[in-house]
Amino acid sequence: MTAVPIFEAKNKLPFFIHLAEEGETIQLTRHGKPVARIIAEEECAQKTEGEIFMAKVMEWREKHPYAFFNEEDEKAMYDYRHRIEPSIRHPEDFD
C-alpha cells in the first residue's frame, strides 16, 4: 500500500489511478492520517467475507433441505465467527 498526501494525489491523479489499476492500493492522507483509499474497480467488486460466508450457508441449505438449521442457529454461528474474525458480522448488524 502506498500512502500519499491528498494534495499530491490531486496533482498526479492519473498516475495514482494507473497504479491502482495495476493492483496497488493508494492510501490518501491528510496531515499524515489516513482518510481514504483508491483501489481498482475489480477489487471493489469482490465479495466481502460476510457475503462469502452467507453464500456458503445458502449453498449448505440447498444441499441439506431437511436438516434442522434455524435462524437462531445461524445467528449463533455468526456470533461465534464474529469473536474469531471480527470482520464478519451478522446481517442484523447492518439495520
Biopython code that builds the backbone (N, CA, C, O; Angstrom):
import numpy as np
from Bio.PDB.StructureBuilder import StructureBuilder

atoms = [
    (1, "MET", "N", (0.842, -1.164, 0.000)),
    (1, "MET", "CA", (0.000, 0.000, 0.000)),
    (1, "MET", "C", (0.896, 1.238, 0.000)),
    (1, "MET", "O", (1.888, 1.316, 0.725)),
    (2, "THR", "N", (0.517, 2.186, -0.825)),
    (2, "THR", "CA", (1.265, 3.428, -0.934)),
    (2, "THR", "C", (0.472, 4.544, -0.273)),
    (2, "THR", "O", (-0.688, 4.765, -0.620)),
    (3, "ALA", "N", (1.082, 5.253, 0.676)),
    (3, "ALA", "CA", (0.431, 6.388, 1.333)),
    (3, "ALA", "C", (0.842, 7.674, 0.622)),
    (3, "ALA", "O", (2.023, 7.911, 0.369)),
    (4, "VAL", "N", (-0.161, 8.502, 0.304)),
    (4, "VAL", "CA", (0.085, 9.727, -0.453)),
    (4, "VAL", "C", (-0.753, 10.864, 0.141)),
    (4, "VAL", "O", (-1.940, 10.676, 0.404)),
    (5, "PRO", "N", (-0.154, 12.039, 0.355)),
    (5, "PRO", "CA", (-0.954, 13.183, 0.810)),
    (5, "PRO", "C", (-1.984, 13.569, -0.262)),
    (5, "PRO", "O", (-1.724, 13.437, -1.458)),
    (6, "ILE", "N", (-3.136, 14.039, 0.178)),
    (6, "ILE", "CA", (-4.207, 14.382, -0.754)),
    (6, "ILE", "C", (-3.740, 15.379, -1.812)),
    (6, "ILE", "O", (-4.058, 15.221, -2.990)),
    (7, "PHE", "N", (-2.992, 16.400, -1.406)),
    (7, "PHE", "CA", (-2.564, 17.418, -2.376)),
    (7, "PHE", "C", (-1.703, 16.819, -3.476)),
    (7, "PHE", "O", (-1.780, 17.249, -4.627)),
    (8, "GLU", "N", (-0.874, 15.820, -3.131)),
    (8, "GLU", "CA", (-0.039, 15.172, -4.141)),
    (8, "GLU", "C", (-0.894, 14.313, -5.068)),
    (8, "GLU", "O", (-0.678, 14.289, -6.280)),
    (9, "ALA", "N", (-1.874, 13.604, -4.486)),
    (9, "ALA", "CA", (-2.769, 12.781, -5.301)),
    (9, "ALA", "C", (-3.554, 13.659, -6.272)),
    (9, "ALA", "O", (-3.780, 13.262, -7.415)),
    (10, "LYS", "N", (-3.967, 14.830, -5.839)),
    (10, "LYS", "CA", (-4.714, 15.746, -6.704)),
    (10, "LYS", "C", (-3.864, 16.162, -7.905)),
    (10, "LYS", "O", (-4.359, 16.243, -9.029)),
    (11, "ASN", "N", (-2.601, 16.420, -7.658)),
    (11, "ASN", "CA", (-1.712, 16.870, -8.736)),
    (11, "ASN", "C", (-1.279, 15.747, -9.671)),
    (11, "ASN", "O", (-0.920, 16.009, -10.819)),
    (12, "LYS", "N", (-1.306, 14.491, -9.197)),
    (12, "LYS", "CA", (-0.836, 13.363, -10.002)),
    (12, "LYS", "C", (-1.889, 12.265, -10.081)),
    (12, "LYS", "O", (-1.541, 11.084, -10.122)),
    (13, "LEU", "N", (-3.165, 12.629, -10.103)),
    (13, "LEU", "CA", (-4.239, 11.648, -10.054)),
    (13, "LEU", "C", (-4.136, 10.576, -11.137)),
    (13, "LEU", "O", (-4.288, 9.399, -10.810)),
    (14, "PRO", "N", (-3.887, 10.912, -12.417)),
    (14, "PRO", "CA", (-3.785, 9.854, -13.433)),
    (14, "PRO", "C", (-2.715, 8.807, -13.103)),
    (14, "PRO", "O", (-2.906, 7.619, -13.360)),
    (15, "PHE", "N", (-1.607, 9.246, -12.544)),
    (15, "PHE", "CA", (-0.536, 8.320, -12.180)),
    (15, "PHE", "C", (-1.007, 7.347, -11.101)),
    (15, "PHE", "O", (-0.768, 6.143, -11.202)),
    (16, "PHE", "N", (-1.674, 7.864, -10.072)),
    (16, "PHE", "CA", (-2.124, 7.005, -8.976)),
    (16, "PHE", "C", (-3.267, 6.091, -9.408)),
    (16, "PHE", "O", (-3.368, 4.968, -8.915)),
    (17, "ILE", "N", (-4.114, 6.536, -10.299)),
    (17, "ILE", "CA", (-5.157, 5.672, -10.841)),
    (17, "ILE", "C", (-4.530, 4.521, -11.622)),
    (17, "ILE", "O", (-4.980, 3.378, -11.535)),
    (18, "HIS", "N", (-3.498, 4.835, -12.377)),
    (18, "HIS", "CA", (-2.786, 3.779, -13.117)),
    (18, "HIS", "C", (-2.205, 2.749, -12.141)),
    (18, "HIS", "O", (-2.294, 1.546, -12.387)),
    (19, "LEU", "N", (-1.614, 3.213, -11.043)),
    (19, "LEU", "CA", (-1.081, 2.284, -10.038)),
    (19, "LEU", "C", (-2.200, 1.406, -9.461)),
    (19, "LEU", "O", (-2.014, 0.205, -9.266)),
    (20, "ALA", "N", (-3.350, 2.011, -9.193)),
    (20, "ALA", "CA", (-4.482, 1.248, -8.657)),
    (20, "ALA", "C", (-4.940, 0.199, -9.659)),
    (20, "ALA", "O", (-5.265, -0.922, -9.269)),
    (21, "GLU", "N", (-4.971, 0.539, -10.933)),
    (21, "GLU", "CA", (-5.364, -0.415, -11.968)),
    (21, "GLU", "C", (-4.419, -1.605, -12.017)),
    (21, "GLU", "O", (-4.822, -2.706, -12.393)),
    (22, "GLU", "N", (-3.174, -1.390, -11.642)),
    (22, "GLU", "CA", (-2.176, -2.460, -11.624)),
    (22, "GLU", "C", (-2.232, -3.277, -10.335)),
    (22, "GLU", "O", (-1.456, -4.218, -10.164)),
    (23, "GLY", "N", (-3.150, -2.922, -9.423)),
    (23, "GLY", "CA", (-3.316, -3.704, -8.207)),
    (23, "GLY", "C", (-2.813, -3.046, -6.939)),
    (23, "GLY", "O", (-3.000, -3.597, -5.854)),
    (24, "GLU", "N", (-2.188, -1.901, -7.037)),
    (24, "GLU", "CA", (-1.681, -1.188, -5.866)),
    (24, "GLU", "C", (-2.832, -0.443, -5.185)),
    (24, "GLU", "O", (-3.674, 0.147, -5.862)),
    (25, "THR", "N", (-2.870, -0.467, -3.869)),
    (25, "THR", "CA", (-3.840, 0.319, -3.119)),
    (25, "THR", "C", (-3.173, 1.620, -2.710)),
    (25, "THR", "O", (-2.084, 1.615, -2.135)),
    (26, "ILE", "N", (-3.826, 2.730, -3.008)),
    (26, "ILE", "CA", (-3.288, 4.050, -2.689)),
    (26, "ILE", "C", (-4.064, 4.593, -1.495)),
    (26, "ILE", "O", (-5.281, 4.767, -1.562)),
    (27, "GLN", "N", (-3.361, 4.857, -0.413)),
    (27, "GLN", "CA", (-3.996, 5.412, 0.781)),
    (27, "GLN", "C", (-3.783, 6.922, 0.776)),
    (27, "GLN", "O", (-2.648, 7.397, 0.743)),
    (28, "LEU", "N", (-4.874, 7.668, 0.808)),
    (28, "LEU", "CA", (-4.790, 9.129, 0.830)),
    (28, "LEU", "C", (-4.729, 9.601, 2.274)),
    (28, "LEU", "O", (-5.484, 9.130, 3.124)),
    (29, "THR", "N", (-3.823, 10.535, 2.543)),
    (29, "THR", "CA", (-3.652, 11.026, 3.907)),
    (29, "THR", "C", (-3.844, 12.533, 3.973)),
    (29, "THR", "O", (-3.610, 13.257, 3.004)),
    (30, "ARG", "N", (-4.276, 12.983, 5.146)),
    (30, "ARG", "CA", (-4.372, 14.419, 5.433)),
    (30, "ARG", "C", (-3.616, 14.622, 6.737)),
    (30, "ARG", "O", (-3.974, 14.052, 7.767)),
    (31, "HIS", "N", (-2.577, 15.432, 6.686)),
    (31, "HIS", "CA", (-1.720, 15.680, 7.851)),
    (31, "HIS", "C", (-1.177, 14.373, 8.423)),
    (31, "HIS", "O", (-1.047, 14.220, 9.637)),
    (32, "GLY", "N", (-0.861, 13.433, 7.529)),
    (32, "GLY", "CA", (-0.267, 12.168, 7.931)),
    (32, "GLY", "C", (-1.250, 11.106, 8.409)),
    (32, "GLY", "O", (-0.845, 9.991, 8.740)),
    (33, "LYS", "N", (-2.549, 11.444, 8.448)),
    (33, "LYS", "CA", (-3.558, 10.475, 8.905)),
    (33, "LYS", "C", (-4.351, 9.954, 7.719)),
    (33, "LYS", "O", (-4.788, 10.742, 6.880)),
    (34, "PRO", "N", (-4.551, 8.622, 7.630)),
    (34, "PRO", "CA", (-5.314, 8.040, 6.520)),
    (34, "PRO", "C", (-6.763, 8.540, 6.522)),
    (34, "PRO", "O", (-7.416, 8.581, 7.564)),
    (35, "VAL", "N", (-7.255, 8.924, 5.325)),
    (35, "VAL", "CA", (-8.640, 9.395, 5.213)),
    (35, "VAL", "C", (-9.428, 8.676, 4.120)),
    (35, "VAL", "O", (-10.657, 8.644, 4.181)),
    (36, "ALA", "N", (-8.758, 8.101, 3.127)),
    (36, "ALA", "CA", (-9.453, 7.424, 2.029)),
    (36, "ALA", "C", (-8.472, 6.527, 1.292)),
    (36, "ALA", "O", (-7.264, 6.562, 1.530)),
    (37, "ARG", "N", (-9.031, 5.710, 0.379)),
    (37, "ARG", "CA", (-8.194, 4.831, -0.437)),
    (37, "ARG", "C", (-8.659, 4.856, -1.877)),
    (37, "ARG", "O", (-9.841, 5.053, -2.160)),
    (38, "ILE", "N", (-7.729, 4.657, -2.770)),
    (38, "ILE", "CA", (-8.030, 4.457, -4.182)),
    (38, "ILE", "C", (-7.694, 2.999, -4.465)),
    (38, "ILE", "O", (-6.563, 2.558, -4.265)),
    (39, "ILE", "N", (-8.707, 2.250, -4.938)),
    (39, "ILE", "CA", (-8.496, 0.842, -5.256)),
    (39, "ILE", "C", (-9.051, 0.565, -6.646)),
    (39, "ILE", "O", (-9.866, 1.331, -7.161)),
    (40, "ALA", "N", (-8.610, -0.527, -7.247)),
    (40, "ALA", "CA", (-9.090, -0.919, -8.566)),
    (40, "ALA", "C", (-10.557, -1.328, -8.478)),
    (40, "ALA", "O", (-11.003, -1.827, -7.445)),
    (41, "GLU", "N", (-11.301, -1.119, -9.550)),
    (41, "GLU", "CA", (-12.714, -1.487, -9.608)),
    (41, "GLU", "C", (-12.892, -2.978, -9.346)),
    (41, "GLU", "O", (-13.841, -3.374, -8.668)),
    (42, "GLU", "N", (-12.001, -3.803, -9.869)),
    (42, "GLU", "CA", (-12.092, -5.251, -9.679)),
    (42, "GLU", "C", (-12.031, -5.621, -8.199)),
    (42, "GLU", "O", (-12.773, -6.491, -7.741)),
    (43, "GLU", "N", (-11.147, -4.961, -7.456)),
    (43, "GLU", "CA", (-11.010, -5.239, -6.026)),
    (43, "GLU", "C", (-12.264, -4.791, -5.276)),
    (43, "GLU", "O", (-12.697, -5.454, -4.334)),
    (44, "CYS", "N", (-12.829, -3.697, -5.680)),
    (44, "CYS", "CA", (-14.033, -3.170, -5.044)),
    (44, "CYS", "C", (-15.213, -4.101, -5.265)),
    (44, "CYS", "O", (-16.082, -4.214, -4.400)),
    (45, "ALA", "N", (-15.255, -4.760, -6.396)),
    (45, "ALA", "CA", (-16.373, -5.625, -6.749)),
    (45, "ALA", "C", (-16.300, -6.990, -6.077)),
    (45, "ALA", "O", (-17.276, -7.740, -6.117)),
    (46, "GLN", "N", (-15.181, -7.331, -5.467)),
    (46, "GLN", "CA", (-15.043, -8.630, -4.814)),
    (46, "GLN", "C", (-15.982, -8.709, -3.609)),
    (46, "GLN", "O", (-16.266, -7.704, -2.958)),
    (47, "LYS", "N", (-16.446, -9.901, -3.334)),
    (47, "LYS", "CA", (-17.349, -10.096, -2.206)),
    (47, "LYS", "C", (-16.604, -9.964, -0.880)),
    (47, "LYS", "O", (-15.421, -10.288, -0.774)),
    (48, "THR", "N", (-17.321, -9.484, 0.114)),
    (48, "THR", "CA", (-16.755, -9.405, 1.454)),
    (48, "THR", "C", (-16.775, -10.786, 2.091)),
    (48, "THR", "O", (-17.444, -11.694, 1.597)),
    (49, "GLU", "N", (-16.046, -10.944, 3.179)),
    (49, "GLU", "CA", (-16.012, -12.233, 3.867)),
    (49, "GLU", "C", (-17.405, -12.629, 4.338)),
    (49, "GLU", "O", (-17.770, -13.803, 4.267)),
    (50, "GLY", "N", (-18.182, -11.671, 4.814)),
    (50, "GLY", "CA", (-19.536, -11.954, 5.266)),
    (50, "GLY", "C", (-20.429, -12.435, 4.146)),
    (50, "GLY", "O", (-21.234, -13.347, 4.335)),
    (51, "GLU", "N", (-20.292, -11.821, 2.970)),
    (51, "GLU", "CA", (-21.083, -12.253, 1.813)),
    (51, "GLU", "C", (-20.698, -13.665, 1.377)),
    (51, "GLU", "O", (-21.562, -14.461, 1.010)),
    (52, "ILE", "N", (-19.407, -13.971, 1.416)),
    (52, "ILE", "CA", (-18.931, -15.311, 1.057)),
    (52, "ILE", "C", (-19.475, -16.330, 2.053)),
    (52, "ILE", "O", (-19.930, -17.404, 1.661)),
    (53, "PHE", "N", (-19.427, -15.992, 3.345)),
    (53, "PHE", "CA", (-19.935, -16.893, 4.371)),
    (53, "PHE", "C", (-21.424, -17.137, 4.182)),
    (53, "PHE", "O", (-21.881, -18.276, 4.276)),
    (54, "MET", "N", (-22.191, -16.073, 3.915)),
    (54, "MET", "CA", (-23.627, -16.224, 3.735)),
    (54, "MET", "C", (-23.921, -17.081, 2.503)),
    (54, "MET", "O", (-24.853, -17.884, 2.527)),
    (55, "ALA", "N", (-23.152, -16.926, 1.440)),
    (55, "ALA", "CA", (-23.336, -17.741, 0.240)),
    (55, "ALA", "C", (-23.095, -19.221, 0.562)),
    (55, "ALA", "O", (-23.801, -20.092, 0.055)),
    (56, "LYS", "N", (-22.092, -19.500, 1.408)),
    (56, "LYS", "CA", (-21.819, -20.882, 1.799)),
    (56, "LYS", "C", (-22.960, -21.451, 2.640)),
    (56, "LYS", "O", (-23.313, -22.622, 2.503)),
    (57, "VAL", "N", (-23.535, -20.621, 3.510)),
    (57, "VAL", "CA", (-24.674, -21.069, 4.313)),
    (57, "VAL", "C", (-25.840, -21.414, 3.391)),
    (57, "VAL", "O", (-26.477, -22.452, 3.568)),
    (58, "MET", "N", (-26.126, -20.560, 2.411)),
    (58, "MET", "CA", (-27.227, -20.806, 1.482)),
    (58, "MET", "C", (-26.970, -22.070, 0.651)),
    (58, "MET", "O", (-27.894, -22.841, 0.389)),
    (59, "GLU", "N", (-25.725, -22.277, 0.243)),
    (59, "GLU", "CA", (-25.364, -23.484, -0.508)),
    (59, "GLU", "C", (-25.591, -24.728, 0.355)),
    (59, "GLU", "O", (-26.107, -25.736, -0.127)),
    (60, "TRP", "N", (-25.206, -24.654, 1.623)),
    (60, "TRP", "CA", (-25.404, -25.770, 2.537)),
    (60, "TRP", "C", (-26.889, -26.065, 2.694)),
    (60, "TRP", "O", (-27.299, -27.226, 2.702)),
    (61, "ARG", "N", (-27.696, -25.013, 2.820)),
    (61, "ARG", "CA", (-29.141, -25.193, 2.972)),
    (61, "ARG", "C", (-29.747, -25.890, 1.749)),
    (61, "ARG", "O", (-30.644, -26.722, 1.882)),
    (62, "GLU", "N", (-29.250, -25.542, 0.563)),
    (62, "GLU", "CA", (-29.756, -26.181, -0.655)),
    (62, "GLU", "C", (-29.388, -27.666, -0.689)),
    (62, "GLU", "O", (-30.190, -28.490, -1.128)),
    (63, "LYS", "N", (-28.206, -28.006, -0.240)),
    (63, "LYS", "CA", (-27.755, -29.403, -0.255)),
    (63, "LYS", "C", (-28.449, -30.233, 0.816)),
    (63, "LYS", "O", (-28.634, -31.438, 0.640)),
    (64, "HIS", "N", (-28.839, -29.604, 1.932)),
    (64, "HIS", "CA", (-29.443, -30.311, 3.063)),
    (64, "HIS", "C", (-30.783, -29.668, 3.427)),
    (64, "HIS", "O", (-30.913, -29.072, 4.496)),
    (65, "PRO", "N", (-31.771, -29.787, 2.549)),
    (65, "PRO", "CA", (-33.042, -29.081, 2.790)),
    (65, "PRO", "C", (-33.813, -29.582, 4.002)),
    (65, "PRO", "O", (-34.651, -28.852, 4.533)),
    (66, "TYR", "N", (-33.559, -30.793, 4.452)),
    (66, "TYR", "CA", (-34.308, -31.345, 5.580)),
    (66, "TYR", "C", (-33.544, -31.252, 6.901)),
    (66, "TYR", "O", (-34.035, -31.698, 7.938)),
    (67, "ALA", "N", (-32.362, -30.683, 6.861)),
    (67, "ALA", "CA", (-31.584, -30.539, 8.090)),
    (67, "ALA", "C", (-32.172, -29.406, 8.935)),
    (67, "ALA", "O", (-32.682, -28.421, 8.401)),
    (68, "PHE", "N", (-32.093, -29.557, 10.237)),
    (68, "PHE", "CA", (-32.614, -28.537, 11.135)),
    (68, "PHE", "C", (-31.547, -27.463, 11.329)),
    (68, "PHE", "O", (-30.506, -27.707, 11.939)),
    (69, "PHE", "N", (-31.815, -26.294, 10.810)),
    (69, "PHE", "CA", (-30.865, -25.186, 10.881)),
    (69, "PHE", "C", (-31.707, -23.916, 10.868)),
    (69, "PHE", "O", (-32.000, -23.368, 9.805)),
    (70, "ASN", "N", (-32.092, -23.452, 12.051)),
    (70, "ASN", "CA", (-32.976, -22.290, 12.117)),
    (70, "ASN", "C", (-32.192, -20.986, 12.226)),
    (70, "ASN", "O", (-30.962, -20.992, 12.279)),
    (71, "GLU", "N", (-32.918, -19.865, 12.258)),
    (71, "GLU", "CA", (-32.274, -18.549, 12.303)),
    (71, "GLU", "C", (-31.469, -18.361, 13.581)),
    (71, "GLU", "O", (-30.438, -17.688, 13.570)),
    (72, "GLU", "N", (-31.927, -18.947, 14.677)),
    (72, "GLU", "CA", (-31.196, -18.832, 15.940)),
    (72, "GLU", "C", (-29.831, -19.516, 15.834)),
    (72, "GLU", "O", (-28.824, -18.986, 16.304)),
    (73, "ASP", "N", (-29.809, -20.707, 15.208)),
    (73, "ASP", "CA", (-28.541, -21.410, 14.988)),
    (73, "ASP", "C", (-27.615, -20.589, 14.096)),
    (73, "ASP", "O", (-26.413, -20.492, 14.342)),
    (74, "GLU", "N", (-28.200, -20.002, 13.059)),
    (74, "GLU", "CA", (-27.412, -19.196, 12.130)),
    (74, "GLU", "C", (-26.805, -17.996, 12.848)),
    (74, "GLU", "O", (-25.627, -17.698, 12.653)),
    (75, "LYS", "N", (-27.582, -17.306, 13.671)),
    (75, "LYS", "CA", (-27.066, -16.153, 14.412)),
    (75, "LYS", "C", (-25.959, -16.582, 15.364)),
    (75, "LYS", "O", (-24.969, -15.870, 15.527)),
    (76, "ALA", "N", (-26.124, -17.757, 16.001)),
    (76, "ALA", "CA", (-25.086, -18.266, 16.898)),
    (76, "ALA", "C", (-23.789, -18.499, 16.133)),
    (76, "ALA", "O", (-22.705, -18.215, 16.643)),
    (77, "MET", "N", (-23.896, -19.017, 14.906)),
    (77, "MET", "CA", (-22.701, -19.227, 14.079)),
    (77, "MET", "C", (-22.028, -17.897, 13.774)),
    (77, "MET", "O", (-20.807, -17.779, 13.879)),
    (78, "TYR", "N", (-22.817, -16.894, 13.397)),
    (78, "TYR", "CA", (-22.260, -15.579, 13.108)),
    (78, "TYR", "C", (-21.596, -14.997, 14.344)),
    (78, "TYR", "O", (-20.491, -14.459, 14.267)),
    (79, "ASP", "N", (-22.273, -15.105, 15.493)),
    (79, "ASP", "CA", (-21.715, -14.562, 16.727)),
    (79, "ASP", "C", (-20.396, -15.243, 17.073)),
    (79, "ASP", "O", (-19.446, -14.586, 17.499)),
    (80, "TYR", "N", (-20.340, -16.572, 16.889)),
    (80, "TYR", "CA", (-19.110, -17.312, 17.149)),
    (80, "TYR", "C", (-18.001, -16.852, 16.204)),
    (80, "TYR", "O", (-16.876, -16.593, 16.632)),
    (81, "ARG", "N", (-18.329, -16.753, 14.916)),
    (81, "ARG", "CA", (-17.323, -16.320, 13.928)),
    (81, "ARG", "C", (-16.900, -14.885, 14.201)),
    (81, "ARG", "O", (-15.741, -14.533, 13.979)),
    (82, "HIS", "N", (-17.817, -14.051, 14.678)),
    (82, "HIS", "CA", (-17.502, -12.652, 14.959)),
    (82, "HIS", "C", (-16.434, -12.550, 16.049)),
    (82, "HIS", "O", (-15.575, -11.670, 15.998)),
    (83, "ARG", "N", (-16.487, -13.451, 17.035)),
    (83, "ARG", "CA", (-15.462, -13.442, 18.083)),
    (83, "ARG", "C", (-14.108, -13.853, 17.522)),
    (83, "ARG", "O", (-13.071, -13.366, 17.973)),
    (84, "ILE", "N", (-14.116, -14.754, 16.531)),
    (84, "ILE", "CA", (-12.862, -15.236, 15.946)),
    (84, "ILE", "C", (-12.371, -14.282, 14.867)),
    (84, "ILE", "O", (-11.194, -13.923, 14.838)),
    (85, "GLU", "N", (-13.280, -13.871, 13.974)),
    (85, "GLU", "CA", (-12.949, -12.982, 12.860)),
    (85, "GLU", "C", (-13.865, -11.768, 12.926)),
    (85, "GLU", "O", (-14.963, -11.810, 12.372)),
    (86, "PRO", "N", (-13.447, -10.680, 13.588)),
    (86, "PRO", "CA", (-14.327, -9.531, 13.788)),
    (86, "PRO", "C", (-14.842, -8.890, 12.502)),
    (86, "PRO", "O", (-15.803, -8.123, 12.550)),
    (87, "SER", "N", (-14.236, -9.181, 11.365)),
    (87, "SER", "CA", (-14.699, -8.566, 10.125)),
    (87, "SER", "C", (-16.004, -9.177, 9.634)),
    (87, "SER", "O", (-16.641, -8.617, 8.742)),
    (88, "ILE", "N", (-16.419, -10.313, 10.196)),
    (88, "ILE", "CA", (-17.658, -10.966, 9.772)),
    (88, "ILE", "C", (-18.756, -10.564, 10.745)),
    (88, "ILE", "O", (-18.636, -10.766, 11.954)),
    (89, "ARG", "N", (-19.825, -9.994, 10.205)),
    (89, "ARG", "CA", (-20.925, -9.525, 11.033)),
    (89, "ARG", "C", (-22.231, -10.156, 10.593)),
    (89, "ARG", "O", (-22.374, -10.571, 9.443)),
    (90, "HIS", "N", (-23.166, -10.228, 11.497)),
    (90, "HIS", "CA", (-24.496, -10.759, 11.201)),
    (90, "HIS", "C", (-25.270, -9.718, 10.390)),
    (90, "HIS", "O", (-25.106, -8.524, 10.642)),
    (91, "PRO", "N", (-26.102, -10.117, 9.433)),
    (91, "PRO", "CA", (-26.855, -9.158, 8.630)),
    (91, "PRO", "C", (-27.683, -8.178, 9.463)),
    (91, "PRO", "O", (-27.900, -7.047, 9.030)),
    (92, "GLU", "N", (-28.154, -8.587, 10.657)),
    (92, "GLU", "CA", (-28.924, -7.677, 11.505)),
    (92, "GLU", "C", (-28.081, -6.495, 11.974)),
    (92, "GLU", "O", (-28.632, -5.454, 12.331)),
    (93, "ASP", "N", (-26.757, -6.636, 11.980)),
    (93, "ASP", "CA", (-25.880, -5.543, 12.413)),
    (93, "ASP", "C", (-25.947, -4.358, 11.454)),
    (93, "ASP", "O", (-25.545, -3.253, 11.819)),
    (94, "PHE", "N", (-26.444, -4.563, 10.242)),
    (94, "PHE", "CA", (-26.470, -3.509, 9.239)),
    (94, "PHE", "C", (-27.774, -2.727, 9.253)),
    (94, "PHE", "O", (-27.885, -1.725, 8.547)),
    (95, "ASP", "N", (-28.765, -3.149, 10.032)),
    (95, "ASP", "CA", (-30.056, -2.447, 10.087)),
    (95, "ASP", "C", (-29.967, -1.190, 10.899)),
    (95, "ASP", "O", (-30.962, -0.479, 11.047)),
]
sb = StructureBuilder()
sb.init_structure("model")
sb.init_model(0)
sb.init_chain("A")
sb.init_seg("    ")
for serial, (resi, resn, name, xyz) in enumerate(atoms, 1):
    if name == "N":
        sb.init_residue(resn, " ", resi, " ")
    sb.init_atom(name, np.array(xyz, "f"), 0.0, 1.0, " ", f" {name:<3s}", serial, name[0])
structure = sb.get_structure()
